[in-house]
Amino acid sequence: MQRDELEHLSKAELIELVLRLQRPEKTSRTSSKPPSTDRKERREHAKPGGAKPGHEGHSRPLSDDVSERVAHRPDVCPCCRMELAPGLPTEAAGVWEHIELPAVRPRVVHHHRLAVRCPGCGTRAVAPVPVSGTPFGPRLHAVATYLKTYQALSYERLQAALADLFGLRLSQGGLMNLLRRAQGRFQPGRETAVAALRRAQVVASDETGVRIEGCTGYHWVFRCQEAVVHQPAPTRAASVVRDMMDGHRPAVWLSDRYSAQQGHGLAQQTCLAHLARNVAYAVEASDDPVPFRLKLWLGSAFALADAAAGLAASTLAAKRRALERRLDPILAAPSLCELTRALQAKLRRARDQLLTFVDWPGQVEATNNACERDLRPAVIQRKVTNGYRAMWAAQGEANVRTVVDTARLAPNASVFGTILTTVTA
């Protein structure tokens, strides 16, 4: 604000402006800001690194897949320097493991096509091409897709990695065609995941910004018990959800309070983690007791969510009624703090969406943290490569993430193993 604008403010407005400027900065603990934006503590006040006192030490377990075993026996006694005969009995004293990566070089095969002149009719017969289409094999397609999608390498860095590690020299255009072919193999898996999403009873969703073709776009994620679906879109509007669900209305929709995420299910569960961050900021910025009471209430709600799957229906109903009775006076409490009043208004608007998880014990989470974890690789990709050159690249990576994240819902699923299996199918 300029000086002349400040001179026209009333005393109450000036007091409110000063109080607002005195509020602490928002951090990753009190908002949705990433931890990388937090200011680092000064060295003298920072926590020391390393293991804390009383921490039980752990050692790396020995590998089960052993390429070679070599026995080493002593030749001389370390005490009296007497030579030890080879026939003396031995016993195991320990195992020392040495791990090394072999030099990986591409396996290049030249297929020579030969021609033969038919002695009967004189026709020149030429052997058919044994390898159709691209000269690059499925494992190379899988490695390039893995490095580009899950290690967030740009085309230039991917070129360098393939050249330095494997001695492969590919142009950026060749890499683009290679990735496009590989991403096409993930379309059937994506269609299967979308079909599972459109019959699910509980769906969670979230979105984050991303650059696509030089413009602001969005990366959406939809999650249910059987599938995780990623979808790039040029808009953040509710039309993306309607197109994805194709008329299906699940019993419960889990999301944050963003308006485009509202009204897509028969019931709504608001992410309590988002509210908890807002409450944490109000506790730090204000001396009002209402935010602290809300913090305690949310703590009780989180405890109920953790234990819901193991409680009887009558117990859950009783605990829900107790939480609702505790919330009434908190939302009705008068306050002079602007942050507190905004929190109270937000919770009043979401009143019927705070405890929906109680009606679906073990099936509906109280937070949308799973979707945020699914979006984290897309956020890293945006920061490292600054987005996608074309929509087909964004859609192709979304298809890869859809198939891989859906496979990872099962235990012991490997990212590269899933990519390789899909590409070679």
Secondary structure, 3 states (H helix, E strand, C coil): CCHHHHHCCCHHHHHHHHHHHCCCCCCCCCCCCCHHHCCCCCHHHCCCCCCCCCCCCCCCCCCCCCCCCCCCCCCECCCCCCECCCCCCCCCCCCCCCCCCCCCCCCCCCCCCCEEECCCCCCEEECCCCCCCCCCCHHHHHHHHHHHHHCCCCHHHHHHHHHHHHCCCCCHHHHHHHHHHHHHCCHHHHHHHHHHHCCCCEEEEEEEEEEECCEEEEEEEEECCCCEEEEEECCCCCHHHHHHHCCCCCCEEEECCCHHHCCCCCEEEECHHHHHHHHHHHHHHCCCHHHHHHHHHHHHHHHHHHHHHHCCHHHHHHHHHHHHHHHHHHHHCCCCCHHHHHHHHHHHHCHHHCCHHHHCCCCCCCCCHHHHHHHHHHHHHHHHHCCECCHHHHHHHHHHHHHHHHHCCCCCCCHHHHHHHHHHC
